[in-house]
Amino acid sequence: MAAADAYSAGAHRPDGAGKQIDRRTFARWLIDKAPGALYCLDTEGTVSVWPRSVERMFGWARDEVLGRRIPTIPESEWSHAAELFQRVLERGHVDGRLVKQQRRNGEIIPTLVWVCPIVEAGAVTGLAVFTSDNCESTQLYRDLEQAHATIERVVSLAHIAIFSHDVVHNRPIFGTGTEQLYGYSEQEFMADGDLWRRVIHPEDRALVPDKLPADGSLKLEYRVLRKDGQERWLEVTLYPRSNGEYLPAVVDGLAMDITDRKEHQRRLQEMAYTDPLTSLPNQSQFHEDLNQAIQQAGDGGKFGVLFVDFDGFKDVNDTFGHQFGDKVLGRIGALLKQCASENVRVYRMGGDEFTVLATGVDEERDVMELAQAILDRFQSPLWLGSEDRLTLHCSIGASIYPDHGDHAQALLRHADVAMYFAKESGGQRCVLYSPQLATGAKDSLLLYDALVEALRREEFCLYYQPKIDMASGRLSGVEALIRWHSPAHGMVSPDGFIPVAEQSGLIWDIGNWVLEAACRQSRAWQEQGLPAIRVSVNVSMVQLEHPGFLTVLKRVLNDTGLDPRCLELEITESAFVNRLEHVANVIEQVSSLGVAVSVDDFGVGYSSLKYLAHIRADELKVDQSFIQGLDDNPRAAQIVSGIIQMAHALGMRVVAEGVEHEEQLQRLRQCGCDEAQGYLFLEPQPGDKFEWFYSHRLAADPSAPPTSPPAAWETAAAAPPTVPSPPLEPATFEAEEPESARSDSAEFGS
């Protein structure tokens, strides 16, 4: 106000004879009277203007400082001040900071310094420096600097960058943490408004839109190329702001380095889609690539599918062991990988089965030439390191899109059928699929199609056969057995379709259906008031080898609400022979859930005491072939008795399968058998008929409310009976035929 009054008094006199004051004189007067101190420096940092206000604040006279370096800044602070001056010279806009300065008498005072560029003819010719020792302003700025320092520490620790960009003038406003993410300093970003876009990886620049949304936020993930050449992944979140005139006018942003996260995702992806033994893409990757090839081929494109299987590989495993077999598979994978190219990709489906996807082919001849090249690679013995050599040949089946199928399932199935025809024709050859292939392969194909439809139409059903406790004569458990009610063939036993289901991989879906249906039925019986008993479900080796088996098991138990102690999984002993370590690990995890495990068909072809010592089984089922021999073969009784004693010593209960006569039952009781199952008690029945048997014949107490599983189930085994056993009264349901005459003894039930 004083300056304005003085200017008015001098510029407009009452008599009207105004005298205009010189601008330089007024500016000098204004600077001298200012509450702070304002002085000027040239571009070399020496003092060019030193008003009286500065003399009053610091004590140095004008003649002492003009043309010299500013004396108010001590050596300890000079680097900070010089950095501030240099920053303003380079950027060309106002900047400030707290600087400790000294008076002529040596007193150190905290000051707030603002530096403004002096621009003449478009060039910076000097600096105007305003210094204030106002305590309130200085403290406010100190707080602001501390907050900024805190932000910088957080940004550094979190590996992020915070920035603001003026969209209207295309210039950065503020940035911190940019150097650790991009390798470029904040000054470099400030000096170059387009640098942020140029550092984006050329392949990812299209991910960043030219126009940002008017409101809300935008999250992007893209790669950047650091100043040192490193490639890094960033997650950038943009927040547009308006200034009332432009929208958006300013964009605030947060950038985070997610390179480690992306690498972790890549490794997980690689693990999910790569076979660990051969490092080839696995079955999941094949199906994805096959479907993608169909989409890309369109109407006029063609490509080929090869199904490769190695002749006699099972004999390699049986003769030399699975460790050697894995070594062979690794060498096979390496040789097949040599056949890969830009248009040819090789996959391992499992076991000794491989597939090849050949895109960009024009004729059948191209596919057959590729197949012949693969056959030729295995004409010479495989070198396995050291002195190991092995001659192994393969059989190949081929199908071509769209000639042999317009969807993935058909192409793979037809290549598989052609491969089996090549194998049946002597092996070491490639066969191209045609509808006129061998009748057996055609029948298998038709059966496969029928099984797919059976799953879709829900044609499968479960039959139930009881297990009887030989000590009490009461119902102790039930086995769920699958049947197929085919519209064309009537009721089909497991022997008629399980082998094809296992060979094709459909057993995974069928087995999961059996597991869920049996658990749901068992839970329903309990909710009707029937006592809790164990339901046994047969599990295929294909299911045990599947990485998702335990997940499915947990989901079924959770969805159905069945107590895990009310479920038992039956595994044939042949499963232990080929994959003992894997199966033992699965059984260990199954047991940890509270689910019981039974060794089924014990004594058929693969009996070995070795695997019994490695697995945690609760029950052992003696195959019916031994039980049938009890009638006329004394040695059979001795074998059965020995099996029972061994199982009891290992803490396992023993179930006798296929009991048909009272004499067999008495012999088994004398041997100390725990439970019996067979036509003597009841042939397999559908759920409604078995429910009557469950509730009226052998339930522990038909009038009792639902109970939790018996306490005895908490232990892995029960001691053999030592008290006289009551007579077991056979059921009076009419049997279709003696169990010994039936051939449906496949893994999924009899």
ZINORJO-V538144 format. One line per field, one symbol per residue. phi: phi as a letter, one per 20 degrees, with the letter a starting at -180 (. if undefined). psi: psi as a letter, one per 30 degrees, with the letter a starting at -180 (. if undefined). burial: b if it has 9 or more other ideal C-beta (glycine too) atoms within 8 Angstrom, else e. Layout:
BEGIN
phi: ???
psi: ???
burial: ???
END
This chain:
BEGIN
phi: .ffffffffeecfgenefcfefffffffffffeffdcccccefenefdcbffffgffdnefgffcgmdfgefdfgfdfffffffffffffemcfbbaecfccefenfecfcddddcfedclncfdrcddddcdfffffffffffffffffgffffffelccdbccfffdlbfdbabnfffedndfffffffcfdffefffggfdfffeffdeffbmccdccbecdffenfdcecddddcfcddnddbedcdebcdcfdgfffffffffffffccfffdmegefffffffffffffffmedecbdcdddcefmfgffffednffffffffffggfffffefbfdccdcdeqlddcccddemedcfgfffffffffgffdfegfednldfcbebdcdcdccceefdqdcgffffffffffffffffeomlbdcefbfefgffffffffffgfffffffeleebddccfddffedmdfdabdececdeefedmfdfggebfgffffenffffffffggffffffffffffeoeffcfddcfcfffffeffeffffgffffffemffgfeccdecffffffecgffffffffffffeneecceelfodndgbfffffdddeebcdffffffffffccffffffffffffffffendfcdeemfdcfffffffffenfeccbrfgeafgcfgffffffgeddcfgbgeffgceggffffefbcfffcdgeffdeffdffefagffeededfgepc
psi: eeeeeeeeeefjlegfikjkkkeeeeeeeeeefkfakklklaffglkfkileeeeeeffklefffkglkkffjleffeeeeeeeeeeeeefglklllkkklklfgfkkkkljkkkkkjkkhgkjfakkkkkkgkeeeeeeeeeeeeeeeeeeeeeeefhlkklkkjeeghkkekkkgeefeffkleeeeefjfgeeeffkkefffffjkekllfaalkklklkljlegfkklkkjkkkjkllgfekjkekjklkkkjgeeeeeeeeeeeeefgkkfefglkaeeeeeeeeeeeeefebefllllkkjkkkkgeeeeeeeflfeeeeeeeeeeeeeeffflaegkkklkflbgkllkjjlgkeleeeeeeeeeeeeefgelkkkglbgkkkkkllkkkklkkgegkgleeeeeeeeeeeeeeeefgfahlkkkklfglkeeeeeeeeeeeeeeeeeeghfllklkklkkkfefglkflkkkkkljikfegbjklefffeeeeeeffffeeeeeeeeeeeeeeeeeeeffgklklkkkkkkleeeefkfgeeeeeeeeeeefgkkffgkkkkkkffffeeheeeeeeeeeeeeffgklkkjlhkgjegkkfefffflilfkkjkkfeeefffegjeeeeeeeeeeeeeeefggklkkklhkfleeeeeeeeefgkellkafeeklklleeefeeeeffegkejffklkllkkfffflflkllkflkklkkjllgkkkelkeffkgiglfgl.
burial: eebeebbeeebeeeeeeeeebeeeebebbbbbebebbbbbbbbebbbbebbebbbebbebeeeebbebebbbbbeebbebbbebbebbbebeeebbbbbbbbbeeeeebbbbbbbbbbeeeeebebbbbbbbbbeebbeebbeebeebeebbeebbeeebbbbbbbbeeeebeebbbbbebbebebbbbbeeeebbeebbbeebbeebeeebeeeeebebbbbbbbeeeeebbbbbbbbbbbeeeeebbbbbbbbbbbeeebeeeeeeeeeebbbebbebbbbebbbbbbbebbeebeeeebbbbbbbbbbebeebbeeeeeebbbbbbbbbbbbbbebeeeebebbbbeebbbbbbbbebeeeebbbebbbbbbebbeeebebeeeeebebbbbbbbbbbeebbeebebbbbbbbbbbbbbbbeebebbbbbeeebeeebbebbebbebbbbbbeeebbbbbbbbbbbbeebbbbbbbbbbbbbbeeeeebbbbbbbebbbebebbbebbbbbbbbbbbbbbebbeeebbbbbbbbbbbbbbbbeeebbebbbebbeebebbbbbbbbbbbbbbbbbbbebbbebbbbbbebebbbbbbbbbbeeebeebbeebbbbbbbbbbbbbbbbeeeeebbebbbebbbbbbebebbbbbbbbbeeebbebbbebbbbbbbbbbbbbbbbbebbbbbbeeebbeeeeeeeeebeeebeeebeebbeeebeebeeeebeeeeebeebebebbbbb
END
